[in-house]
Amino acid sequence: MDGAPMDDGFPAERLFNQGYSYTYNDVIFLPHYIDFPTDSVQLSTKLSRNLNLSIPCVSSPMDTVTESSMAVAMAALGGIGIIHSNNSPFDQAAIIRSAKSHRIPFVSDVIFKSPSDSIDSIGEFSSSPSCILVTESGTRKSKLLGVVTKSDWEALNDKQARVSDYMVKSPMSAPSDYDLEQVTAFLAAKNLEFVPLVNEKDGQVVDVVSAADVGRIRGFPKLGMPSMGSDGKFMVGAAIGTRESDKERLEQLVKAGADVVVLDSSQGNSSYQIDMIKYVKKTYPELDVIGGNVVTINQACNLIQAGVDGLRVGMGSGSICTTQEVCAVGRGQATAVYKVSSIAERSGIPVIADGGISNSGHIVKALVLGASTVMMGSFLAGSNEAPGAYEYQISMAVRDMDSTSSLWLKNTLKSVTDDMFIN
C-alpha cells in the first residue's frame, strides 16, 4: 500500500512504558498470519534455570490445590505441582514421597482396614475401584494381606464379621514402579478388574489401578512427555518460608526427593528471602530455588543477584490475595510479568506468572508477555485432583416446592442424590 505506515495497535515496549499498570483484562493481542499446523506447536519450556517442563503449567502451593494427587497429575501431564507448606515438615515430606512413588497419572482414594476390622456400611466402598484393602496395620504403610470387594460384602449374611473371615487372601499385586502401559498389560494378562501396586522394598501399598481407570486415561487427549526428575521419578516441587525453622523443613524436603523449592512469600524482595536463597544455594547447590513474589525490575534484580534460579511474579493478582487491599502495594499482572520478564531474560532466569489466571486466555497473555510458565490456584481448585471433599446440595427453590405438580420432581431429585451417596 502507498503512503506512510499507519499505527495498527501498540508494540509491547511502547504500551508498557507509558506509566500505566495493566491487568490481563486490560490488554488484548492482535491476530497475525499463521503458516503452521497446530500439531507443530511446542509447549516445552523452562520452570527454572535447570528444570524443563513439557507444558507451561504449575499448580500453586495452596492447601486447597496441591497435595499428592495434584502433583502426580501435573507431572504426568508434563507440568509440575508445588506441595504447600501449611503442615508440618514431616507431613509435607510424606506428600512428596507419596507423589514421587507413583508412575501412573492419578492417585486413587484407597480405603484400608486391618484384619480385625469390620465394614459398617456400603458407603465405605466409595473409592474407585469398589474395594477395600486389608493390611497388617489398617494403613498403606504395612504389608498387604487381602482385599474385599463390594460384591463380597453384599453377599455376607453377617455384615459385622471381621474382614479377615471373608477377604480374598494374598491378592495379586504389581510392582509400584510399573508405568501405565505395564499396568495395562498386567491387568489384561491376568484378566483382572483391578490390581494393587505395591512397593517391593517395604511392601507398602502405593495405589490401586482398575481396568476402568485405564479406559478413562485412554480417553484423554494425547499426553505430553511427563516431567521426570534426575532420579527417574515424577518431578515434584515444594514451598518453604524464610524463617530459621524452614531450614530444618528444607532438609526433610530434600531427603524426600523434592526437585525444586519455591520461597513462598507475597513480598520476595526482603533480606530474609535473600539470606534464604544464599543458604539454599550454599547448602544444596544442585537444588533449584525459585524466589518471589516480585513485580518490579528492582525487586527482580535483587533476587537474581542473590543466586535465584527462577522468579515468581505477582502481587495482589491471585483470587484470594489481599496484598493490594491490605498493604496498598502491588501491580497489574500484565505489566508485572512484562517488566520482570524483560530483565530476567538477560540473566537466563525463567519467570512464573503467579495469579490472575481465570481462563485459558490469561495463560496465553502471560506467556506472550514473557513468562515461561503460569501458576494456577483457583483455576485448579475444586477439581478431582485437588484436596477436599465434595458436598451435594439441593437448591432452596427445589427444596421449597409445594405444588402437587412439583412432587414428582422433588422425589426424583431425592432419589438421584440418595444414589450419589449410596453408589
C-alpha positions as CSV (number, residue, x, y, z in Angstrom):
1,M,0.0,0.0,0.0
2,D,1.1,3.5,-0.7
3,G,1.8,6.2,1.8
4,A,3.3,6.3,5.3
5,P,2.7,3.2,7.6
6,M,-0.3,3.6,9.9
7,D,-0.5,2.7,13.5
8,D,-2.3,-0.6,14.0
9,G,-2.1,-1.3,17.7
10,F,0.7,-0.8,20.2
11,P,4.0,-2.7,20.4
12,A,4.6,-4.0,23.9
13,E,7.6,-1.7,24.6
14,R,5.5,1.3,23.8
15,L,2.4,0.1,25.7
16,F,4.2,-0.8,28.9
17,N,6.4,2.3,29.1
18,Q,3.5,4.8,29.4
19,G,3.5,4.7,33.2
20,Y,0.2,2.7,33.5
21,S,-0.3,-0.6,35.2
22,Y,-2.3,-3.1,33.2
23,T,-4.0,-6.3,34.3
24,Y,-4.6,-9.3,31.9
25,N,-8.1,-8.0,31.2
26,D,-6.7,-4.6,30.1
27,V,-4.8,-6.0,27.2
28,I,-5.7,-8.0,24.1
29,F,-3.4,-9.3,21.3
30,L,-3.9,-8.6,17.6
31,P,-4.1,-11.6,15.3
32,H,-1.2,-12.3,12.9
33,Y,-0.6,-14.6,10.0
34,I,-0.4,-18.4,10.6
35,D,1.6,-20.6,8.3
36,F,1.9,-23.8,10.5
37,P,-0.4,-26.5,11.7
38,T,-1.4,-26.8,15.4
39,D,0.4,-30.1,15.7
40,S,3.8,-28.4,15.2
41,V,3.3,-26.1,18.2
42,Q,5.8,-27.0,21.0
43,L,4.8,-26.1,24.6
44,S,8.0,-27.2,26.2
45,T,9.6,-24.6,28.5
46,K,11.7,-23.9,31.5
47,L,10.5,-23.9,35.0
48,S,13.8,-22.7,36.4
49,R,17.4,-22.4,35.3
50,N,18.0,-26.2,35.2
51,L,14.5,-27.7,35.1
52,N,12.4,-28.3,31.9
53,L,8.7,-28.9,31.5
54,S,6.7,-30.2,28.6
55,I,3.8,-27.8,29.3
56,P,4.0,-24.4,30.9
57,C,1.7,-25.2,33.8
58,V,2.4,-25.2,37.6
59,S,-0.1,-25.8,40.4
60,S,0.0,-23.4,43.3
61,P,1.3,-24.3,46.7
62,M,-2.1,-23.9,48.3
63,D,-3.6,-26.4,50.7
64,T,-6.8,-26.4,48.6
65,V,-4.9,-27.1,45.4
66,T,-1.7,-29.1,45.6
67,E,-1.0,-32.3,47.5
68,S,0.0,-35.8,46.3
69,S,-2.8,-36.3,43.8
70,M,-2.4,-32.9,42.1
71,A,1.4,-33.3,42.0
72,V,1.1,-36.7,40.3
73,A,-1.4,-35.4,37.7
74,M,0.6,-32.3,36.9
75,A,3.8,-34.2,36.5
76,A,2.1,-36.9,34.4
77,L,0.9,-34.2,32.0
78,G,4.3,-32.6,31.7
79,G,3.8,-29.8,34.3
80,I,4.7,-29.7,38.0
81,G,2.9,-29.3,41.3
82,I,4.3,-27.4,44.2
83,I,3.4,-29.0,47.6
84,H,2.1,-26.5,50.1
85,S,3.7,-25.9,53.5
86,N,0.6,-25.4,55.6
87,N,1.5,-28.5,57.5
88,S,4.4,-30.0,59.5
89,P,7.7,-30.7,57.7
90,F,7.1,-34.4,58.3
91,D,3.7,-34.3,56.6
92,Q,5.0,-32.2,53.7
93,A,7.9,-34.6,53.1
94,A,5.4,-37.5,53.3
95,I,3.3,-36.0,50.5
96,I,6.4,-35.6,48.3
97,R,7.4,-39.2,48.9
98,S,3.9,-40.3,48.0
99,A,3.8,-38.3,44.8
100,K,7.3,-39.5,43.7
101,S,6.4,-43.1,44.4
102,H,3.9,-43.1,41.5
103,R,4.4,-43.9,37.9
104,I,0.7,-43.6,36.8
105,P,-1.1,-40.3,36.1
106,F,-3.5,-40.4,39.1
107,V,-3.8,-41.3,42.8
108,S,-6.7,-43.4,44.0
109,D,-8.5,-42.8,47.2
110,V,-7.8,-46.2,48.6
111,I,-9.7,-47.4,51.8
112,F,-7.7,-49.6,54.2
113,K,-8.8,-52.0,57.0
114,S,-6.9,-54.2,59.5
115,P,-7.8,-57.9,59.7
116,S,-9.8,-57.4,62.9
117,D,-11.9,-54.5,61.5
118,S,-15.4,-54.8,60.1
119,I,-17.2,-52.9,57.4
120,D,-20.1,-50.9,58.7
121,S,-21.9,-49.8,55.6
122,I,-21.8,-50.0,51.8
123,G,-20.8,-46.3,51.9
124,E,-17.2,-47.4,52.8
125,F,-16.9,-48.7,49.2
126,S,-16.8,-45.2,48.0
127,S,-13.4,-45.4,46.3
128,S,-12.7,-46.4,42.7
129,P,-12.4,-49.4,42.3
130,S,-15.1,-50.5,44.7
131,C,-12.8,-52.5,47.0
132,I,-11.2,-52.2,50.4
133,L,-7.6,-53.3,51.0
134,V,-6.6,-55.2,54.2
135,T,-3.2,-54.6,55.6
136,E,-1.5,-55.6,58.9
137,S,-2.0,-52.1,60.5
138,G,-5.0,-50.9,58.5
139,T,-3.0,-48.3,56.7
140,R,-1.0,-48.3,53.5
141,K,2.2,-48.3,55.5
142,S,2.2,-52.1,56.1
143,K,2.0,-55.4,54.3
144,L,-0.9,-56.2,52.1
145,L,-2.9,-59.2,53.4
146,G,-6.1,-59.3,51.4
147,V,-8.8,-57.5,49.6
148,V,-12.6,-57.2,50.0
149,T,-14.8,-56.2,47.0
150,K,-18.2,-54.6,47.2
151,S,-19.9,-57.8,45.9
152,D,-18.1,-59.9,48.6
153,W,-19.5,-57.7,51.4
154,E,-23.0,-57.6,49.9
155,A,-23.1,-61.4,49.8
156,L,-22.5,-61.7,53.6
157,N,-25.2,-62.8,56.0
158,D,-23.3,-61.3,58.9
159,K,-22.3,-57.8,57.9
160,Q,-20.4,-57.3,61.1
161,A,-18.0,-60.1,60.5
162,R,-14.3,-59.3,60.7
163,V,-12.8,-58.8,57.2
164,S,-10.2,-61.5,57.8
165,D,-13.0,-64.0,57.8
166,Y,-14.0,-63.5,54.2
167,M,-11.3,-61.4,52.4
168,V,-9.5,-62.7,49.4
169,K,-6.1,-63.5,50.9
170,S,-2.8,-62.7,49.2
171,P,-4.3,-61.0,46.2
172,M,-2.3,-60.5,43.0
173,S,-0.3,-57.3,43.1
174,A,2.1,-55.5,40.7
175,P,5.3,-53.5,41.5
176,S,4.7,-49.9,42.2
177,D,7.4,-48.9,39.6
178,Y,5.2,-50.1,36.8
179,D,4.1,-47.4,34.4
180,L,0.6,-47.2,32.9
181,E,1.5,-49.4,29.9
182,Q,2.9,-52.1,32.2
183,V,-0.1,-52.0,34.5
184,T,-2.4,-52.2,31.5
185,A,-0.6,-55.3,30.2
186,F,-0.6,-56.9,33.7
187,L,-4.4,-56.4,34.0
188,A,-5.0,-57.9,30.6
189,A,-2.7,-60.9,31.1
190,K,-4.2,-61.8,34.5
191,N,-7.7,-60.9,33.4
192,L,-8.2,-58.7,36.5
193,E,-10.6,-55.9,37.2
194,F,-8.1,-54.1,39.4
195,V,-4.6,-54.6,40.9
196,P,-2.9,-53.1,43.9
197,L,0.5,-51.6,43.3
198,V,3.0,-52.5,46.0
199,N,6.4,-51.1,46.8
200,E,8.7,-54.1,46.5
201,K,11.2,-52.7,49.1
202,D,8.9,-52.3,52.0
203,G,5.6,-53.9,50.9
204,Q,3.6,-50.7,51.3
205,V,0.6,-50.2,49.0
206,V,1.1,-47.3,46.7
207,D,-2.1,-47.3,44.7
208,V,-4.8,-49.4,43.1
209,V,-5.5,-49.3,39.4
210,S,-8.6,-50.7,37.7
211,A,-9.4,-51.5,34.1
212,A,-11.9,-48.7,34.3
213,D,-9.1,-46.3,35.3
214,V,-7.1,-47.4,32.3
215,G,-10.0,-46.9,29.9
216,R,-10.6,-43.4,31.3
217,I,-6.9,-42.4,30.8
218,R,-7.0,-43.8,27.3
219,G,-9.9,-41.4,26.6
220,F,-7.8,-38.4,27.5
221,P,-6.2,-36.2,24.7
222,K,-2.7,-37.2,23.8
223,L,-0.4,-36.5,26.8
224,G,3.0,-34.8,26.5
225,M,6.1,-36.2,28.0
226,P,5.8,-36.5,31.8
227,S,8.1,-34.3,34.0
228,M,10.8,-36.6,35.3
229,G,13.5,-35.6,37.8
230,S,17.1,-36.7,37.8
231,D,16.1,-39.6,40.0
232,G,13.8,-41.0,37.2
233,K,10.7,-40.3,39.2
234,F,7.9,-37.7,38.8
235,M,9.1,-34.2,39.3
236,V,7.7,-32.6,42.4
237,G,8.3,-29.1,44.0
238,A,7.8,-27.9,47.5
239,A,7.1,-24.5,49.1
240,I,9.0,-23.2,52.1
241,G,9.2,-19.9,54.1
242,T,12.1,-17.8,55.1
243,R,12.2,-18.4,58.9
244,E,15.1,-20.1,60.6
245,S,12.8,-23.2,61.2
246,D,12.4,-23.5,57.4
247,K,16.0,-24.7,57.1
248,E,15.0,-27.8,59.1
249,R,12.0,-28.2,56.8
250,L,14.2,-27.8,53.8
251,E,16.4,-30.7,54.9
252,Q,13.5,-33.0,55.2
253,L,12.1,-32.0,51.8
254,V,15.5,-32.6,50.1
255,K,15.7,-36.0,51.8
256,A,12.2,-36.8,50.5
257,G,13.3,-36.0,46.9
258,A,12.0,-32.5,46.2
259,D,13.2,-31.4,42.8
260,V,12.8,-27.7,43.4
261,V,11.8,-25.4,46.2
262,V,9.7,-22.2,46.0
263,L,10.1,-19.5,48.6
264,D,6.5,-18.7,49.4
265,S,6.1,-15.1,50.2
266,S,3.9,-12.2,49.0
267,Q,6.9,-9.9,49.2
268,G,10.1,-11.6,47.9
269,N,12.4,-8.6,48.0
270,S,13.5,-8.9,51.6
271,S,16.7,-9.5,53.5
272,Y,15.1,-12.7,54.8
273,Q,14.5,-14.2,51.4
274,I,17.9,-13.1,50.1
275,D,19.5,-14.8,53.0
276,M,17.4,-18.0,52.4
277,I,18.3,-18.1,48.7
278,K,22.0,-17.9,49.6
279,Y,21.6,-20.6,52.2
280,V,19.8,-23.0,49.8
281,K,22.4,-22.5,47.1
282,K,25.3,-23.0,49.5
283,T,23.8,-26.0,51.3
284,Y,22.2,-27.7,48.4
285,P,24.0,-26.4,45.3
286,E,22.3,-28.9,43.0
287,L,18.8,-27.8,44.1
288,D,17.0,-25.1,42.1
289,V,15.3,-22.4,44.2
290,I,12.6,-20.1,42.9
291,G,12.2,-16.7,44.6
292,G,9.4,-14.3,44.8
293,N,6.9,-12.9,44.7
294,V,8.1,-9.8,42.8
295,V,6.5,-7.3,40.4
296,T,9.3,-4.7,39.7
297,I,12.6,-4.7,37.9
298,N,14.5,-3.7,41.1
299,Q,12.9,-6.5,43.1
300,A,13.9,-9.0,40.4
301,C,17.4,-7.8,40.2
302,N,18.0,-8.2,44.0
303,L,16.9,-11.9,43.9
304,I,18.8,-12.6,40.7
305,Q,22.0,-11.2,42.3
306,A,21.3,-13.5,45.3
307,G,21.5,-16.5,43.0
308,V,17.9,-17.4,42.4
309,D,17.1,-20.0,39.6
310,G,13.6,-18.7,38.8
311,L,11.3,-15.9,39.7
312,R,7.6,-15.9,40.7
313,V,5.7,-12.8,39.6
314,G,2.5,-11.4,41.1
315,M,1.3,-9.3,44.0
316,G,-2.4,-8.9,44.6
317,S,-3.5,-10.6,41.4
318,G,-4.5,-14.0,42.9
319,S,-8.1,-14.8,43.7
320,I,-7.5,-14.9,47.5
321,C,-4.6,-12.4,47.6
322,T,-5.4,-9.2,49.6
323,T,-2.0,-7.5,49.4
324,Q,-3.2,-4.6,47.3
325,E,-6.2,-4.1,49.5
326,V,-4.5,-4.5,52.9
327,C,-1.0,-3.1,52.1
328,A,-1.8,-0.8,49.2
329,V,1.1,-2.3,47.2
330,G,1.2,-4.4,44.0
331,R,1.0,-4.0,40.3
332,G,-1.3,-5.0,37.4
333,Q,-0.3,-8.6,36.5
334,A,0.2,-7.9,32.8
335,T,2.7,-5.1,33.5
336,A,4.4,-7.0,36.2
337,V,5.0,-10.1,34.0
338,Y,6.3,-8.0,31.1
339,K,8.6,-5.8,33.2
340,V,10.1,-8.7,35.3
341,S,10.5,-11.0,32.3
342,S,12.3,-8.3,30.3
343,I,15.0,-8.0,32.9
344,A,15.1,-11.7,34.0
345,E,15.7,-12.8,30.4
346,R,19.0,-11.1,30.3
347,S,20.3,-13.4,33.1
348,G,18.6,-16.5,31.7
349,I,16.1,-16.7,34.6
350,P,12.7,-18.1,33.8
351,V,9.6,-16.4,35.2
352,I,6.5,-17.9,36.6
353,A,3.4,-15.7,36.2
354,D,1.6,-16.4,39.5
355,G,-2.0,-15.4,40.0
356,G,-4.9,-13.9,38.0
357,I,-5.4,-17.0,35.8
358,S,-9.1,-17.4,35.5
359,N,-9.4,-18.6,31.9
360,S,-7.2,-20.1,29.1
361,G,-6.8,-16.6,27.5
362,H,-5.0,-15.4,30.6
363,I,-2.5,-18.2,30.2
364,V,-1.8,-17.1,26.6
365,K,-1.4,-13.5,27.7
366,A,1.1,-14.4,30.5
367,L,3.3,-16.5,28.1
368,V,3.2,-13.9,25.3
369,L,4.2,-11.2,27.8
370,G,7.4,-13.1,28.7
371,A,6.5,-15.7,31.3
372,S,7.9,-19.2,30.9
373,T,5.2,-20.8,33.0
374,V,1.9,-19.9,34.7
375,M,1.0,-20.8,38.3
376,M,-2.7,-21.7,38.9
377,G,-4.6,-21.8,42.1
378,S,-8.4,-21.2,41.9
379,F,-8.2,-22.4,38.3
380,L,-7.5,-25.9,39.6
381,A,-9.2,-25.8,43.0
382,G,-12.3,-28.0,43.1
383,S,-11.0,-30.5,40.6
384,N,-10.9,-34.2,41.4
385,E,-7.2,-33.9,42.0
386,A,-7.4,-31.1,44.5
387,P,-7.7,-31.8,48.3
388,G,-11.1,-31.7,49.9
389,A,-14.4,-33.4,50.0
390,Y,-17.4,-33.0,47.7
391,E,-20.7,-31.7,49.1
392,Y,-24.0,-32.0,47.2
393,Q,-26.8,-29.5,47.9
394,I,-30.3,-29.1,46.5
395,S,-31.2,-25.5,45.8
396,M,-33.6,-23.7,48.0
397,A,-36.0,-23.3,45.1
398,V,-36.3,-27.1,44.7
399,R,-36.4,-27.8,48.4
400,D,-39.3,-25.3,49.0
401,M,-41.5,-26.6,46.2
402,D,-45.1,-27.2,47.5
403,S,-47.3,-27.7,44.5
404,T,-48.6,-31.1,43.5
405,S,-47.1,-30.7,40.1
406,S,-43.6,-30.4,41.7
407,L,-43.9,-33.5,43.9
408,W,-42.6,-35.8,41.2
409,L,-39.6,-33.6,40.6
410,K,-38.8,-33.4,44.3
411,N,-39.0,-37.2,44.7
412,T,-36.8,-37.7,41.6
413,L,-34.1,-35.3,42.8
414,K,-34.2,-37.0,46.2
415,S,-33.7,-40.4,44.6
416,V,-30.8,-39.1,42.5
417,T,-29.0,-37.6,45.5
418,D,-29.6,-40.7,47.6
419,D,-28.0,-42.8,44.8
420,M,-24.9,-40.4,44.8
421,F,-24.2,-41.3,48.4
422,I,-25.2,-45.0,48.3
423,N,-23.4,-45.9,45.0
